[in-house]
Amino acid sequence: MTKRADGQLERDRVERWLQTLELQHYATPRSDLRIMSSFRITDLAYRGLPDQSRQPQGSVQVTHPWASVFAAYRPTTVTGGLGPNGASSGPDSTRGTTITSRAQETVLTGQIAPPQWPRLDVAWTRRHRNPDAMTKEETGTSRTARMSWTNDHLNLYGGMGDQQAIRAGIDAGTTQRTANAGGSLHLSPSRTTNMDLAYDLNDSRAGQPGRSYGSSRGHSASLNAGWRPGTLVSGSGSWLWRRAESRGPQTTRSEDHEGSAQLSIDPAGPLRLMAASGARTVRTTAGQRLATSVSGVASLDGRVRPGWNGLAAFTHVTNWAPGLRPWSIEAVRAGSQIVVVRGLECAADAQVSTSDDTTLRDVSTTTEANARLRMTPWKAFTLGWNGRLSRAGGAVLRGNASAARTSAFDVRWRPFGRFELTGTTASTVARGGIYTTTRSASGRWQPHPSAQIVADWSKNNDIRALTGSQTVNGREVWSLHVLALVTRKLQVDAAAGVADRGSERENRQGTLTLTWAFGR
C-alpha cells in the first residue's frame, strides 16, 4: 500500500518474475563408476523495483560401489532497495539507495567403505559473506568425520566435528567442537530369546578458548530383551540409563533410569491379554525418586459374522508418583465395521477414558468418537461422509466448553475413463466454539496418454493473522496445471493460479517449466 498526498492508501501492484535454468549430465565411464553433474541458475526480479537476486549453483558427484565424492558451489547475489526508514519489502518509489550483498557456499563430502573394512564419512562446508554497507565480512567453516564398522552382531562407531567463525577479519576460534563414540551388540542366547545392548558417549564444547568456554558430556546405555517360547506367550523388557554433565560457570549433573516389562498372551482367536509394568526417575524438591506404574489390556478383535468386524478393549493403568496419592486411568473402546450391502459400508469407533488424578480437576472424563459412511451406487461414483467428536469434562455428556466436532462430505465421479471430478466440504467446531468451513473441488482430464490437465478450487473461512495486527477472514484459491510430454525428450509443465480474486489481497502466479533430455 502507498500513501497518497491526500492521505488515502492506494493499493499497489507487485509483479515478480522468477526464472530458473537447469542442466544435468549423467555418464558411466565404467560399469561400476557413475558421474553426475548439474548446473542451475535462478533469477528473481520485481518489475519497477531494484530488488533482485541471482543464485547459480553447480555440483558434481562421482560414485563407486565402495566410495563416493560430492562437491557443490553456490554463489548468491542479492540486491535490495532502502527507503527513508530502512529496508522495505513493498513497492516504495522513494527507495533510491540500493545495497548488494554477496555470499558463497562450498560443500565437499565423501565416503569410502571397502568390503569388510570400516566406513569413513567426511564433510567440509564453508560459507562466506562479502562486506557491504550494512554488514561486515563473515566466514564460517564446519567439518565432520565419522568412522563405523559393523557385522551381523556388533556395531562400532566414532566421530568428531567442529565449527569455526571469523567475523570482520577477527578469528573467533573454534566456537563448537563435538565428539561421540559408541556401539551396539545383538545377542541370541537361545532360539527363543534375544538381547540388544547399546552405549553412546557424547562430548561437546562451545565458546571462545581462553574466555567463556562451556562443555557438556552425556552417557546413555540401553538394554532390550525379548522372549517368545511359543505362539501363545511372549514377553519383552527394556532399560534405559542416561547421565548428563555440564561444565561452565555452573556445573550440573543428572542421572535418569527408565525400565519396563511386558507380558502378552495371544491365544488362537480374537482374545488378547497384555500386562505391563514400568518405572522411571522423577525429580522432586526432596531429590530424585522413582515413579512406577502397572497396566493391563484385554481386547477382542475379529469377525462377528460375514461382512461384520468388531473390536472391544478395556485398559487399566495405576500410577504411583512421589508426593502424590496413587491414581488410576481406565479406558473402554468399542468399534465396528459393517458391509451393509454391496457398495454400502459403515464404520464407527468410540472410546471413553476416566482418571481420578486430582491435578486434572474438572477434566476427568474424555470421550472420542468417530463414524464413517461410504456409498458406491455404481462403479464410477462414490459418496462418503465422516464425523468426529471429542469431548473432555467431568462426565461423558458434559464437556465444560471443551468439545470439538468435525464433519465432512466427499464425492468422486468419473463420467468417462480419463475424466474425474472430486469435491469435499467440511465443517469444524473447535474447542471454544470457533466454527470454520472448507470447500474444495478438483477436475482431472487426460485427453491423451502424454497430456494431463488439472483444475483446483478451494475456499475456507479460516481466520489468519498477517503482519502487525491485521487479520484475514477466509481465503479462495483457483489453479490450473497442464503437464504434457511433447516428444520423448521434451516435457512442458505449466501452471497458473489466483488467490483472493477481486480483493485487495489478490495474488496471481504463473509457472512454466521446460525439460529437455538431450544426448543418447
NUSE-267193 format. One record per residue (C-alpha): residue number from 1; residue in one letter; x, y, z. Coordinates in nm, 3 decimals, padded with zeros to 5 digits, always signed. Layout:
- NUM;a;X;Y;Z
...
END
This chain:
- 1;m;+00.000;+00.000;+00.000
- 2;t;+00.120;+00.354;-00.087
- 3;k;+00.002;+00.668;+00.092
- 4;r;-00.114;+00.940;-00.149
- 5;a;-00.087;+01.316;-00.095
- 6;d;-00.446;+01.333;+00.029
- 7;g;-00.368;+01.074;+00.297
- 8;q;-00.556;+00.787;+00.131
- 9;l;-00.397;+00.445;+00.096
- 10;e;-00.368;+00.320;-00.258
- 11;r;-00.325;-00.046;-00.343
- 12;d;-00.001;-00.119;-00.532
- 13;r;+00.059;-00.394;-00.782
- 14;v;+00.364;-00.612;-00.724
- 15;e;+00.483;-00.819;-01.020
- 16;r;+00.752;-01.077;-00.955
- 17;w;+00.941;-01.279;-01.216
- 18;l;+01.126;-01.599;-01.128
- 19;q;+01.336;-01.774;-01.393
- 20;t;+01.526;-02.100;-01.350
- 21;l;+01.758;-02.277;-01.593
- 22;e;+01.889;-02.622;-01.503
- 23;l;+02.126;-02.853;-01.692
- 24;q;+02.206;-03.208;-01.582
- 25;h;+02.460;-03.457;-01.711
- 26;y;+02.500;-03.827;-01.639
- 27;a;+02.779;-04.058;-01.755
- 28;t;+02.903;-04.412;-01.680
- 29;p;+03.266;-04.444;-01.799
- 30;r;+03.273;-04.791;-01.642
- 31;s;+03.005;-05.030;-01.529
- 32;d;+03.091;-04.958;-01.164
- 33;l;+03.154;-04.583;-01.195
- 34;r;+02.893;-04.306;-01.226
- 35;i;+02.945;-03.935;-01.279
- 36;m;+02.656;-03.692;-01.229
- 37;s;+02.683;-03.315;-01.265
- 38;s;+02.434;-03.031;-01.271
- 39;f;+02.421;-02.656;-01.316
- 40;r;+02.131;-02.436;-01.215
- 41;i;+02.082;-02.060;-01.223
- 42;t;+01.784;-01.888;-01.062
- 43;d;+01.695;-01.522;-01.116
- 44;l;+01.433;-01.331;-00.916
- 45;a;+01.330;-00.975;-01.010
- 46;y;+01.046;-00.731;-00.943
- 47;r;+00.908;-00.509;-01.216
- 48;g;+00.977;-00.141;-01.139
- 49;l;+01.179;-00.219;-00.825
- 50;p;+01.553;-00.252;-00.761
- 51;d;+01.507;-00.576;-00.566
- 52;q;+01.658;-00.876;-00.741
- 53;s;+01.864;-01.186;-00.674
- 54;r;+02.073;-01.433;-00.872
- 55;q;+02.175;-01.775;-00.748
- 56;p;+02.385;-02.001;-00.972
- 57;q;+02.472;-02.345;-00.839
- 58;g;+02.697;-02.620;-00.971
- 59;s;+02.760;-02.969;-00.839
- 60;v;+02.936;-03.289;-00.938
- 61;q;+02.913;-03.636;-00.785
- 62;v;+03.126;-03.942;-00.852
- 63;t;+03.007;-04.274;-00.711
- 64;h;+03.164;-04.618;-00.692
- 65;p;+03.034;-04.929;-00.511
- 66;w;+03.267;-04.860;-00.219
- 67;a;+03.342;-04.485;-00.247
- 68;s;+03.179;-04.156;-00.349
- 69;v;+03.267;-03.786;-00.368
- 70;f;+03.033;-03.487;-00.392
- 71;a;+03.124;-03.121;-00.449
- 72;a;+02.897;-02.815;-00.485
- 73;y;+02.947;-02.440;-00.514
- 74;r;+02.671;-02.179;-00.482
- 75;p;+02.735;-01.802;-00.501
- 76;t;+02.440;-01.573;-00.426
- 77;t;+02.392;-01.206;-00.515
- 78;v;+02.101;-01.014;-00.362
- 79;t;+02.016;-00.650;-00.433
- 80;g;+01.764;-00.460;-00.223
- 81;g;+01.642;-00.105;-00.201
- 82;l;+01.646;+00.121;+00.103
- 83;g;+01.388;+00.387;+00.184
- 84;p;+01.391;+00.665;+00.443
- 85;n;+01.310;+00.415;+00.718
- 86;g;+01.548;+00.140;+00.607
- 87;a;+01.471;-00.181;+00.420
- 88;s;+01.125;-00.218;+00.274
- 89;s;+00.954;-00.511;+00.106
- 90;g;+00.676;-00.308;-00.058
- 91;p;+00.684;-00.112;-00.383
- 92;d;+00.806;+00.218;-00.233
- 93;s;+00.918;+00.453;-00.509
- 94;t;+01.128;+00.656;-00.265
- 95;r;+01.387;+00.380;-00.231
- 96;g;+01.671;+00.545;-00.416
- 97;t;+01.956;+00.365;-00.241
- 98;t;+02.037;+00.004;-00.322
- 99;i;+02.264;-00.240;-00.141
- 100;t;+02.408;-00.552;-00.298
- 101;s;+02.520;-00.840;-00.078
- 102;r;+02.717;-01.139;-00.200
- 103;a;+02.768;-01.474;-00.032
- 104;q;+02.925;-01.805;-00.134
- 105;e;+02.883;-02.160;-00.009
- 106;t;+03.117;-02.451;-00.085
- 107;v;+03.037;-02.810;+00.013
- 108;l;+03.264;-03.116;-00.011
- 109;t;+03.160;-03.460;+00.111
- 110;g;+03.295;-03.808;+00.064
- 111;q;+03.273;-04.160;+00.192
- 112;i;+03.483;-04.472;+00.149
- 113;a;+03.375;-04.820;+00.255
- 114;p;+03.578;-05.110;+00.108
- 115;p;+03.421;-05.453;+00.170
- 116;q;+03.487;-05.589;+00.520
- 117;w;+03.662;-05.261;+00.618
- 118;p;+03.539;-04.973;+00.838
- 119;r;+03.343;-04.698;+00.664
- 120;l;+03.468;-04.337;+00.672
- 121;d;+03.242;-04.036;+00.607
- 122;v;+03.381;-03.682;+00.590
- 123;a;+03.223;-03.343;+00.513
- 124;w;+03.354;-02.987;+00.482
- 125;t;+03.138;-02.677;+00.438
- 126;r;+03.247;-02.315;+00.403
- 127;r;+03.014;-02.015;+00.399
- 128;h;+03.144;-01.667;+00.323
- 129;r;+02.968;-01.330;+00.312
- 130;n;+03.135;-01.031;+00.145
- 131;p;+03.132;-00.697;+00.328
- 132;d;+02.873;-00.440;+00.222
- 133;a;+02.728;-00.114;+00.351
- 134;m;+02.530;-00.288;+00.629
- 135;t;+02.729;-00.597;+00.728
- 136;k;+03.094;-00.686;+00.776
- 137;e;+03.276;-00.979;+00.625
- 138;e;+03.190;-01.316;+00.777
- 139;t;+03.330;-01.665;+00.721
- 140;g;+03.210;-01.988;+00.876
- 141;t;+03.359;-02.334;+00.839
- 142;s;+03.231;-02.669;+00.963
- 143;r;+03.399;-03.008;+00.943
- 144;t;+03.280;-03.354;+01.039
- 145;a;+03.430;-03.702;+01.023
- 146;r;+03.276;-04.033;+01.124
- 147;m;+03.406;-04.392;+01.113
- 148;s;+03.192;-04.700;+01.165
- 149;w;+03.222;-05.075;+01.139
- 150;t;+02.951;-05.338;+01.161
- 151;n;+02.883;-05.707;+01.118
- 152;d;+02.588;-05.930;+01.198
- 153;h;+02.615;-05.880;+01.577
- 154;l;+02.845;-05.587;+01.657
- 155;n;+02.833;-05.222;+01.551
- 156;l;+03.102;-04.968;+01.648
- 157;y;+03.124;-04.600;+01.556
- 158;g;+03.302;-04.280;+01.644
- 159;g;+03.305;-03.928;+01.507
- 160;m;+03.405;-03.569;+01.564
- 161;g;+03.325;-03.228;+01.423
- 162;d;+03.392;-02.859;+01.474
- 163;q;+03.263;-02.520;+01.365
- 164;q;+03.470;-02.203;+01.330
- 165;a;+03.362;-01.844;+01.272
- 166;i;+03.562;-01.542;+01.154
- 167;r;+03.394;-01.201;+01.163
- 168;a;+03.541;-00.879;+01.026
- 169;g;+03.883;-01.041;+00.998
- 170;i;+03.893;-01.146;+01.366
- 171;d;+03.930;-01.518;+01.432
- 172;a;+03.674;-01.617;+01.693
- 173;g;+03.843;-01.956;+01.736
- 174;t;+03.671;-02.293;+01.746
- 175;t;+03.321;-02.195;+01.858
- 176;q;+03.193;-02.551;+01.882
- 177;r;+03.355;-02.893;+01.892
- 178;t;+03.174;-03.225;+01.929
- 179;a;+03.281;-03.587;+01.957
- 180;n;+03.085;-03.907;+02.002
- 181;a;+03.156;-04.277;+02.020
- 182;g;+02.958;-04.587;+02.094
- 183;g;+02.840;-04.924;+01.980
- 184;s;+02.569;-05.185;+01.994
- 185;l;+02.567;-05.563;+02.036
- 186;h;+02.299;-05.812;+01.935
- 187;l;+02.288;-06.143;+02.124
- 188;s;+02.072;-06.454;+02.085
- 189;p;+02.143;-06.679;+02.386
- 190;s;+01.875;-06.924;+02.276
- 191;r;+01.626;-06.982;+02.000
- 192;t;+01.350;-06.810;+02.199
- 193;t;+01.549;-06.519;+02.346
- 194;n;+01.729;-06.217;+02.203
- 195;m;+01.904;-05.919;+02.360
- 196;d;+02.030;-05.585;+02.231
- 197;l;+02.287;-05.375;+02.418
- 198;a;+02.384;-05.020;+02.321
- 199;y;+02.609;-04.746;+02.461
- 200;d;+02.672;-04.390;+02.340
- 201;l;+02.908;-04.116;+02.463
- 202;n;+02.879;-03.751;+02.353
- 203;d;+03.112;-03.465;+02.438
- 204;s;+03.054;-03.105;+02.331
- 205;r;+03.249;-02.784;+02.386
- 206;a;+03.136;-02.436;+02.286
- 207;g;+03.266;-02.082;+02.328
- 208;q;+03.592;-01.898;+02.279
- 209;p;+03.909;-02.063;+02.417
- 210;g;+04.063;-01.860;+02.697
- 211;r;+03.737;-01.676;+02.764
- 212;s;+03.395;-01.824;+02.828
- 213;y;+03.416;-02.191;+02.739
- 214;g;+03.146;-02.438;+02.832
- 215;s;+03.134;-02.810;+02.784
- 216;s;+02.888;-03.093;+02.832
- 217;r;+02.916;-03.469;+02.836
- 218;g;+02.644;-03.727;+02.812
- 219;h;+02.630;-04.105;+02.853
- 220;s;+02.342;-04.329;+02.757
- 221;a;+02.305;-04.707;+02.772
- 222;s;+02.012;-04.932;+02.692
- 223;l;+01.917;-05.297;+02.718
- 224;n;+01.626;-05.450;+02.525
- 225;a;+01.529;-05.816;+02.554
- 226;g;+01.259;-06.032;+02.401
- 227;w;+01.130;-06.377;+02.490
- 228;r;+00.888;-06.589;+02.284
- 229;p;+00.875;-06.956;+02.384
- 230;g;+00.580;-07.022;+02.153
- 231;t;+00.288;-06.868;+01.973
- 232;l;+00.078;-06.829;+02.291
- 233;v;+00.302;-06.627;+02.527
- 234;s;+00.564;-06.358;+02.461
- 235;g;+00.748;-06.114;+02.681
- 236;s;+00.979;-05.816;+02.649
- 237;g;+01.175;-05.583;+02.872
- 238;s;+01.382;-05.269;+02.838
- 239;w;+01.607;-05.049;+03.050
- 240;l;+01.750;-04.706;+02.968
- 241;w;+02.016;-04.514;+03.159
- 242;r;+02.117;-04.154;+03.090
- 243;r;+02.374;-03.936;+03.259
- 244;a;+02.441;-03.572;+03.169
- 245;e;+02.710;-03.337;+03.298
- 246;s;+02.763;-02.972;+03.203
- 247;r;+03.071;-02.773;+03.300
- 248;g;+03.095;-02.394;+03.293
- 249;p;+03.009;-02.111;+03.530
- 250;q;+02.770;-02.355;+03.698
- 251;t;+02.827;-02.731;+03.696
- 252;t;+02.521;-02.954;+03.682
- 253;r;+02.484;-03.332;+03.685
- 254;s;+02.181;-03.551;+03.636
- 255;e;+02.112;-03.922;+03.608
- 256;d;+01.794;-04.093;+03.488
- 257;h;+01.670;-04.451;+03.474
- 258;e;+01.370;-04.588;+03.289
- 259;g;+01.259;-04.950;+03.266
- 260;s;+00.960;-05.152;+03.155
- 261;a;+00.845;-05.515;+03.132
- 262;q;+00.557;-05.658;+02.931
- 263;l;+00.386;-05.997;+02.906
- 264;s;+00.139;-06.081;+02.627
- 265;i;-00.097;-06.375;+02.590
- 266;d;-00.233;-06.425;+02.240
- 267;p;-00.436;-06.746;+02.210
- 268;a;-00.577;-06.859;+01.879
- 269;g;-00.889;-06.648;+01.838
- 270;p;-00.997;-06.287;+01.891
- 271;l;-00.890;-06.262;+02.258
- 272;r;-00.565;-06.086;+02.353
- 273;l;-00.430;-06.010;+02.701
- 274;m;-00.138;-05.788;+02.798
- 275;a;+00.015;-05.684;+03.130
- 276;a;+00.297;-05.434;+03.175
- 277;s;+00.490;-05.252;+03.445
- 278;g;+00.731;-04.959;+03.429
- 279;a;+00.942;-04.726;+03.640
- 280;r;+01.122;-04.401;+03.568
- 281;t;+01.320;-04.136;+03.751
- 282;v;+01.144;-03.813;+03.852
- 283;r;+01.292;-03.508;+04.024
- 284;t;+01.124;-03.356;+04.329
- 285;t;+01.225;-03.099;+04.588
- 286;a;+01.338;-03.388;+04.805
- 287;g;+01.567;-03.527;+04.532
- 288;q;+01.540;-03.798;+04.271
- 289;r;+01.270;-04.061;+04.317
- 290;l;+01.114;-04.343;+04.115
- 291;a;+00.765;-04.321;+03.966
- 292;t;+00.608;-04.658;+03.887
- 293;s;+00.303;-04.785;+03.702
- 294;v;+00.125;-05.109;+03.617
- 295;s;-00.122;-05.161;+03.333
- 296;g;-00.337;-05.427;+03.176
- 297;v;-00.522;-05.454;+02.846
- 298;a;-00.786;-05.705;+02.737
- 299;s;-00.921;-05.691;+02.383
- 300;l;-01.143;-05.879;+02.140
- 301;d;-01.085;-05.819;+01.772
- 302;g;-01.220;-06.026;+01.487
- 303;r;-01.511;-06.118;+01.263
- 304;v;-01.854;-06.120;+01.422
- 305;r;-02.024;-06.254;+01.110
- 306;p;-01.956;-06.234;+00.735
- 307;g;-01.919;-05.868;+00.641
- 308;w;-01.903;-05.751;+01.004
- 309;n;-01.583;-05.700;+01.206
- 310;g;-01.588;-05.582;+01.566
- 311;l;-01.346;-05.455;+01.830
- 312;a;-01.377;-05.423;+02.208
- 313;a;-01.100;-05.332;+02.451
- 314;f;-01.056;-05.244;+02.817
- 315;t;-00.746;-05.076;+02.961
- 316;h;-00.648;-05.007;+03.322
- 317;v;-00.341;-04.816;+03.444
- 318;t;-00.238;-04.741;+03.804
- 319;n;+00.038;-04.489;+03.876
- 320;w;+00.248;-04.417;+04.184
- 321;a;+00.449;-04.092;+04.200
- 322;p;+00.649;-03.942;+04.488
- 323;g;+00.446;-03.693;+04.690
- 324;l;+00.111;-03.788;+04.531
- 325;r;-00.151;-04.043;+04.612
- 326;p;-00.190;-04.332;+04.362
- 327;w;-00.423;-04.259;+04.071
- 328;s;-00.576;-04.474;+03.800
- 329;i;-00.681;-04.433;+03.438
- 330;e;-00.936;-04.658;+03.274
- 331;a;-01.048;-04.667;+02.912
- 332;v;-01.318;-04.859;+02.728
- 333;r;-01.320;-04.878;+02.349
- 334;a;-01.564;-05.031;+02.104
- 335;g;-01.564;-05.031;+01.725
- 336;s;-01.749;-05.190;+01.437
- 337;q;-01.717;-05.209;+01.059
- 338;i;-02.011;-05.344;+00.858
- 339;v;-02.071;-05.402;+00.489
- 340;v;-02.449;-05.348;+00.479
- 341;v;-02.493;-05.435;+00.113
- 342;r;-02.261;-05.434;-00.181
- 343;g;-02.149;-05.075;-00.234
- 344;l;-02.253;-04.956;+00.114
- 345;e;-02.035;-04.984;+00.421
- 346;c;-02.023;-04.803;+00.753
- 347;a;-01.786;-04.793;+01.048
- 348;a;-01.790;-04.644;+01.396
- 349;d;-01.543;-04.626;+01.682
- 350;a;-01.578;-04.479;+02.031
- 351;q;-01.360;-04.460;+02.341
- 352;v;-01.426;-04.328;+02.691
- 353;s;-01.144;-04.282;+02.941
- 354;t;-01.162;-04.168;+03.301
- 355;s;-00.900;-04.059;+03.550
- 356;d;-00.911;-03.982;+03.921
- 357;d;-00.595;-03.768;+03.905
- 358;t;-00.671;-03.472;+04.133
- 359;t;-00.438;-03.246;+03.933
- 360;l;-00.678;-03.264;+03.634
- 361;r;-00.968;-03.128;+03.840
- 362;d;-01.266;-03.085;+03.602
- 363;v;-01.112;-03.283;+03.313
- 364;s;-01.158;-03.635;+03.447
- 365;t;-01.350;-03.790;+03.155
- 366;t;-01.255;-03.787;+02.787
- 367;t;-01.478;-03.910;+02.505
- 368;e;-01.358;-03.971;+02.149
- 369;a;-01.593;-04.095;+01.877
- 370;n;-01.585;-04.112;+01.500
- 371;a;-01.810;-04.257;+01.231
- 372;r;-01.770;-04.317;+00.859
- 373;l;-02.015;-04.396;+00.578
- 374;r;-01.914;-04.489;+00.222
- 375;m;-02.155;-04.546;-00.068
- 376;t;-02.072;-04.662;-00.421
- 377;p;-02.406;-04.694;-00.602
- 378;w;-02.221;-04.756;-00.928
- 379;k;-01.857;-04.809;-01.017
- 380;a;-01.782;-04.456;-01.135
- 381;f;-01.946;-04.271;-00.843
- 382;t;-01.854;-04.268;-00.473
- 383;l;-02.009;-04.064;-00.192
- 384;g;-01.870;-04.053;+00.160
- 385;w;-01.926;-03.892;+00.499
- 386;n;-01.721;-03.897;+00.815
- 387;g;-01.760;-03.728;+01.151
- 388;r;-01.557;-03.694;+01.466
- 389;l;-01.639;-03.583;+01.820
- 390;s;-01.402;-03.506;+02.104
- 391;r;-01.520;-03.404;+02.450
- 392;a;-01.340;-03.356;+02.780
- 393;g;-01.503;-03.275;+03.111
- 394;g;-01.642;-03.411;+03.433
- 395;a;-01.876;-03.666;+03.269
- 396;v;-01.938;-03.840;+02.938
- 397;l;-02.206;-03.595;+02.819
- 398;r;-02.079;-03.282;+02.996
- 399;g;-01.796;-03.113;+02.808
- 400;n;-01.730;-02.795;+03.010
- 401;a;-01.676;-02.597;+02.688
- 402;s;-01.402;-02.841;+02.588
- 403;a;-01.579;-03.014;+02.300
- 404;a;-01.481;-03.024;+01.933
- 405;r;-01.653;-03.184;+01.637
- 406;t;-01.585;-03.224;+01.266
- 407;s;-01.796;-03.349;+00.978
- 408;a;-01.707;-03.381;+00.611
- 409;f;-01.868;-03.494;+00.285
- 410;d;-01.673;-03.603;-00.021
- 411;v;-01.781;-03.711;-00.367
- 412;r;-01.590;-03.867;-00.655
- 413;w;-01.730;-03.909;-01.006
- 414;r;-01.566;-04.041;-01.320
- 415;p;-01.814;-03.979;-01.606
- 416;f;-01.575;-04.138;-01.855
- 417;g;-01.241;-04.313;-01.846
- 418;r;-00.995;-04.022;-01.844
- 419;f;-01.202;-03.752;-01.673
- 420;e;-01.257;-03.737;-01.298
- 421;l;-01.431;-03.488;-01.066
- 422;t;-01.388;-03.471;-00.690
- 423;g;-01.530;-03.242;-00.427
- 424;t;-01.525;-03.205;-00.049
- 425;t;-01.696;-02.988;+00.209
- 426;a;-01.603;-02.993;+00.576
- 427;s;-01.703;-02.802;+00.886
- 428;t;-01.527;-02.790;+01.220
- 429;v;-01.626;-02.658;+01.560
- 430;a;-01.308;-02.628;+01.766
- 431;r;-01.283;-02.610;+02.141
- 432;g;-01.415;-02.270;+02.243
- 433;g;-01.685;-02.262;+01.974
- 434;i;-01.478;-02.140;+01.676
- 435;y;-01.659;-02.250;+01.358
- 436;t;-01.472;-02.299;+01.029
- 437;t;-01.569;-02.441;+00.691
- 438;t;-01.362;-02.564;+00.398
- 439;r;-01.482;-02.646;+00.048
- 440;s;-01.279;-02.776;-00.244
- 441;a;-01.333;-02.909;-00.595
- 442;s;-01.095;-03.065;-00.847
- 443;g;-01.115;-03.183;-01.203
- 444;r;-00.861;-03.405;-01.375
- 445;w;-00.867;-03.472;-01.750
- 446;q;-00.621;-03.680;-01.951
- 447;p;-00.713;-03.620;-02.315
- 448;h;-00.403;-03.809;-02.430
- 449;p;-00.173;-04.060;-02.257
- 450;s;+00.105;-03.797;-02.263
- 451;a;-00.105;-03.495;-02.156
- 452;q;-00.290;-03.409;-01.835
- 453;i;-00.495;-03.107;-01.722
- 454;v;-00.585;-03.047;-01.356
- 455;a;-00.805;-02.764;-01.223
- 456;d;-00.848;-02.698;-00.849
- 457;w;-01.061;-02.465;-00.636
- 458;s;-01.075;-02.424;-00.261
- 459;k;-01.237;-02.179;-00.021
- 460;n;-01.233;-02.152;+00.358
- 461;n;-01.322;-01.902;+00.628
- 462;d;-01.019;-01.959;+00.849
- 463;i;-00.902;-01.652;+01.036
- 464;r;-00.535;-01.589;+00.964
- 465;a;-00.304;-01.328;+01.117
- 466;l;-00.092;-01.118;+00.883
- 467;t;+00.187;-00.875;+00.963
- 468;g;+00.108;-00.643;+01.250
- 469;s;-00.243;-00.669;+01.390
- 470;q;-00.421;-00.728;+01.057
- 471;t;-00.629;-01.043;+01.026
- 472;v;-00.778;-01.210;+00.719
- 473;n;-01.106;-01.399;+00.733
- 474;g;-01.113;-01.667;+00.465
- 475;r;-00.919;-01.745;+00.152
- 476;e;-01.017;-01.857;-00.200
- 477;v;-00.771;-02.014;-00.445
- 478;w;-00.809;-02.114;-00.812
- 479;s;-00.537;-02.303;-01.001
- 480;l;-00.481;-02.471;-01.337
- 481;h;-00.200;-02.716;-01.413
- 482;v;-00.108;-02.858;-01.754
- 483;l;+00.154;-03.131;-01.800
- 484;a;+00.242;-03.256;-02.150
- 485;l;+00.513;-03.477;-02.297
- 486;v;+00.561;-03.311;-02.638
- 487;t;+00.827;-03.556;-02.755
- 488;r;+01.016;-03.840;-02.595
- 489;k;+01.275;-03.590;-02.466
- 490;l;+01.075;-03.266;-02.427
- 491;q;+00.827;-03.208;-02.143
- 492;v;+00.619;-02.896;-02.078
- 493;d;+00.483;-02.816;-01.730
- 494;a;+00.267;-02.503;-01.698
- 495;a;+00.064;-02.379;-01.401
- 496;a;-00.134;-02.066;-01.317
- 497;g;-00.325;-01.962;-01.009
- 498;v;-00.500;-01.674;-00.838
- 499;a;-00.576;-01.629;-00.468
- 500;d;-00.837;-01.396;-00.318
- 501;r;-00.955;-01.284;-00.663
- 502;g;-01.119;-00.940;-00.666
- 503;s;-00.994;-00.837;-00.321
- 504;e;-00.712;-00.609;-00.217
- 505;r;-00.508;-00.919;-00.129
- 506;e;-00.534;-01.064;-00.481
- 507;n;-00.227;-01.269;-00.572
- 508;r;-00.161;-01.415;-00.918
- 509;q;+00.110;-01.663;-01.002
- 510;g;+00.222;-01.840;-01.318
- 511;t;+00.491;-02.102;-01.379
- 512;l;+00.633;-02.251;-01.699
- 513;t;+00.889;-02.534;-01.693
- 514;l;+01.054;-02.690;-01.999
- 515;t;+01.252;-03.012;-01.955
- 516;w;+01.471;-03.130;-02.241
- 517;a;+01.671;-03.452;-02.215
- 518;f;+01.944;-03.450;-02.477
- 519;g;+02.219;-03.694;-02.563
- 520;r;+02.190;-04.065;-02.625
END
